């Protein structure tokens, strides 16, 4: 199936406050942790200085989950994608403070990175935690999880690899299940229409805690690439 080259962006750049520390992170740490968008996939073994399972986190927010992954899953290499510069700067400062060697970051649109900078079947896992739910009906076309997107993502994940989703919006949870349970390249490991408890590798993030305080539920889904 061909992937349309134009797409509706799943984000609006609302940068918020960009602190001096976050600005310094780009000046001091981007050369170490940052990746520039490219027209062809880079050699990730060369970038990380080793061959290891490659895990992609899309929309890492302030980066606390990706920092945790880098520290506590040292056998994996991680690529994070986030469009909002403050979160990228904050994570780079944290990565530098902990001297994390197995995380690299894109400050760019995830769809473009997947198309151009991630080779087919090169990922072991993809993780998408609490993407913008775009709750209003007229906005829902902006949701990241859409049929075309999961086809593109499947093309970049090796067979037997996994996709882990989490959301605190019931309507988006239903939408995720509808899209992925209907996708022939994916198998719901919990069974169609079902979710799983939060796995040990995913911490309870700031965004998740905020949702829980607002009375939201939390849903985790893990799909296998077949």
C-alpha positions as CSV (number, residue, x, y, z in Angstrom):
1,X,0.0,0.0,0.0
2,X,1.4,3.4,-0.9
3,X,1.8,6.0,1.8
4,X,0.4,9.5,0.9
5,X,3.2,12.1,0.9
6,X,1.0,14.8,2.4
7,X,-0.3,14.4,5.9
8,X,-2.3,16.2,8.4
9,X,0.0,17.2,11.3
10,X,-0.9,15.7,14.6
11,X,0.5,18.7,16.5
12,X,0.4,22.5,16.8
13,X,3.6,24.1,17.9
14,X,2.8,25.8,21.3
15,X,6.3,26.1,22.6
16,X,5.5,27.7,25.9
17,X,8.4,29.1,28.0
18,X,11.8,28.3,26.7
19,X,14.1,28.7,29.7
20,X,17.8,29.8,29.5
21,X,18.8,26.3,30.6
22,X,16.8,24.7,27.8
23,X,18.4,27.1,25.3
24,X,21.8,26.2,26.6
25,X,21.1,22.5,26.2
26,X,20.8,23.0,22.4
27,X,24.1,25.0,22.4
28,X,26.0,22.5,24.6
29,X,24.4,19.1,24.1
30,X,22.8,19.0,20.6
31,X,26.0,17.8,19.0
32,X,26.1,14.9,21.3
33,X,22.4,13.9,21.5
34,X,20.7,15.6,18.5
35,X,20.0,14.1,15.1
36,X,19.3,16.2,12.1
37,X,16.5,15.1,9.6
38,X,18.0,13.4,6.6
39,X,16.8,12.2,3.2
40,X,18.1,8.7,3.8
41,X,18.4,6.6,7.0
42,X,21.7,7.1,8.9
43,X,23.9,4.2,10.1
44,X,22.5,3.8,13.7
45,X,25.3,1.4,14.7
46,X,27.8,4.1,13.8
47,X,25.8,6.8,15.6
48,X,25.6,4.7,18.9
49,X,29.0,3.1,18.5
50,X,27.4,-0.4,18.7
51,X,24.7,-2.6,17.3
52,X,21.7,-3.1,19.6
53,X,17.9,-3.3,19.3
54,X,16.6,0.1,18.2
55,X,13.6,1.5,20.0
56,X,11.7,4.6,18.9
57,X,9.6,6.8,21.2
58,X,7.4,9.3,19.4
59,X,6.3,12.4,21.2
60,X,8.4,12.1,24.4
61,X,7.1,15.3,26.0
62,X,9.4,16.4,28.8
63,X,11.5,13.2,28.4
64,X,11.1,11.5,31.8
65,X,10.1,8.2,30.3
66,X,12.9,8.2,27.7
67,X,15.5,9.1,30.3
68,X,14.2,6.2,32.4
69,X,14.4,3.8,29.4
70,X,17.9,4.9,28.6
71,X,19.0,4.3,32.2
72,X,17.2,1.1,32.9
73,X,17.2,-0.6,29.5
74,X,20.9,-0.3,28.7
75,X,20.9,-3.2,26.3
76,X,18.8,-1.1,23.8
77,X,19.5,2.0,21.7
78,X,16.7,4.7,21.8
79,X,15.6,7.3,19.4
80,X,13.2,10.0,20.6
81,X,11.1,12.3,18.5
82,X,9.5,15.5,19.9
83,X,8.5,18.7,18.1
84,X,8.5,21.0,21.1
85,X,11.9,22.4,21.8
86,X,11.5,23.0,25.6
87,X,11.0,19.3,26.2
88,X,13.9,18.4,24.0
89,X,16.1,20.9,25.8
90,X,15.0,19.6,29.2
91,X,15.7,16.0,28.2
92,X,19.2,16.8,26.8
93,X,20.1,18.4,30.1
94,X,19.0,15.3,32.0
95,X,20.8,12.9,29.6
96,X,24.0,14.9,30.0
97,X,23.6,15.0,33.8
98,X,23.3,11.2,33.9
99,X,25.9,10.6,31.1
100,X,23.4,8.5,29.1
101,X,25.0,7.1,26.0
102,X,22.2,5.1,24.3
103,X,19.6,7.9,23.5
104,X,19.5,10.2,20.5
105,X,16.8,12.8,19.7
106,X,15.0,14.4,16.7
107,X,13.3,17.8,17.1
108,X,11.1,17.2,14.1
109,X,7.8,15.8,12.7
110,X,7.6,12.1,13.4
111,X,6.0,11.2,10.1
112,X,8.8,12.8,8.1
113,X,11.4,11.0,10.2
114,X,9.7,7.7,9.8
115,X,9.5,8.2,6.0
116,X,13.0,9.4,5.5
117,X,15.3,8.6,8.4
118,X,14.2,5.2,9.6
119,X,15.0,2.2,7.4
120,X,12.4,-0.5,6.7
121,X,12.2,-3.2,9.4
122,X,15.0,-1.5,11.4
123,X,13.1,-0.9,14.6
124,X,12.6,-3.5,17.4
125,X,9.9,-1.4,19.1
126,X,8.0,1.8,18.9
127,X,6.4,3.5,21.9
128,X,3.8,6.2,21.8
129,X,2.7,7.4,25.2
130,X,-0.2,9.9,25.7
131,X,-0.3,11.5,22.2
132,X,-2.5,14.6,21.9
133,X,-6.0,13.2,22.0
134,X,-7.6,16.0,19.9
135,X,-10.9,15.4,21.8
136,X,-13.2,17.6,19.7
137,X,-14.9,15.8,16.9
138,X,-13.7,18.3,14.2
139,X,-10.1,17.9,15.5
140,X,-9.9,14.1,15.5
141,X,-8.5,13.9,12.0
142,X,-5.3,15.3,13.6
143,X,-4.8,12.3,15.8
144,X,-1.5,10.6,15.2
145,X,-3.0,7.0,15.3
146,X,-4.6,6.7,11.9
147,X,-4.7,3.8,9.3
148,X,-2.1,5.3,7.0
149,X,0.2,6.0,10.0
150,X,0.1,2.5,11.4
151,X,0.9,1.1,7.9
152,X,3.9,3.4,7.7
153,X,5.0,2.4,11.2
154,X,4.6,-1.3,10.5
155,X,6.9,-0.9,7.5
156,X,9.7,0.3,9.9
157,X,9.3,-2.4,12.5
158,X,10.8,-5.8,12.1
159,X,8.5,-8.8,12.2
160,X,8.1,-9.9,15.8
161,X,8.7,-6.3,17.0
162,X,6.2,-4.4,19.1
163,X,4.2,-1.2,19.3
164,X,3.2,0.1,22.8
165,X,0.5,2.7,23.1
166,X,-0.8,4.5,26.1
167,X,-3.6,7.1,26.5
168,X,-5.7,8.6,29.3
169,X,-8.6,9.5,27.0
170,X,-11.3,6.8,26.8
171,X,-12.4,7.9,23.3
172,X,-8.8,7.8,22.0
173,X,-8.3,4.4,23.5
174,X,-11.4,3.2,21.6
175,X,-10.0,4.8,18.4
176,X,-6.6,3.2,18.9
177,X,-8.2,-0.2,19.2
178,X,-10.4,0.3,16.1
179,X,-7.5,1.4,14.0
180,X,-4.9,-1.2,15.1
181,X,-7.2,-4.2,15.5
182,X,-8.3,-3.6,11.9
183,X,-4.7,-3.4,10.6
184,X,-3.4,-6.7,9.1
185,X,0.2,-6.0,10.1
186,X,-0.5,-5.8,13.8
187,X,-1.7,-8.3,16.4
188,X,-3.2,-7.2,19.7
189,X,-1.2,-9.2,22.3
190,X,-4.1,-9.0,24.8
191,X,-6.7,-10.0,22.2
192,X,-8.9,-7.8,20.0
193,X,-10.5,-5.0,21.9
194,X,-8.4,-5.6,25.0
195,X,-5.7,-3.7,26.8
196,X,-3.1,-4.6,29.3
197,X,-1.9,-3.3,32.7
198,X,1.0,-0.8,32.6
199,X,4.1,-2.8,31.9
200,X,7.2,-2.5,34.1
201,X,9.2,-0.6,31.6
202,X,6.7,2.3,31.4
203,X,6.9,4.7,34.4
204,X,3.9,6.8,35.5
205,X,4.6,10.0,33.8
206,X,3.8,13.6,34.7
207,X,1.1,13.7,32.0
208,X,-0.4,10.4,33.2
209,X,-0.5,11.7,36.8
210,X,-2.2,14.8,35.6
211,X,-4.8,12.7,33.8
212,X,-5.4,10.6,36.8
213,X,-5.9,13.7,39.0
214,X,-8.6,14.8,36.4
215,X,-10.3,11.4,36.9
216,X,-9.2,9.9,33.6
217,X,-8.5,6.2,33.2
218,X,-5.3,5.0,31.6
219,X,-5.1,2.4,28.8
220,X,-2.1,0.5,27.6
221,X,-2.0,-1.5,24.3
222,X,0.8,-3.7,23.0
223,X,0.8,-4.9,19.4
224,X,3.1,-7.3,17.7
225,X,4.3,-6.8,14.2
226,X,3.2,-9.9,12.2
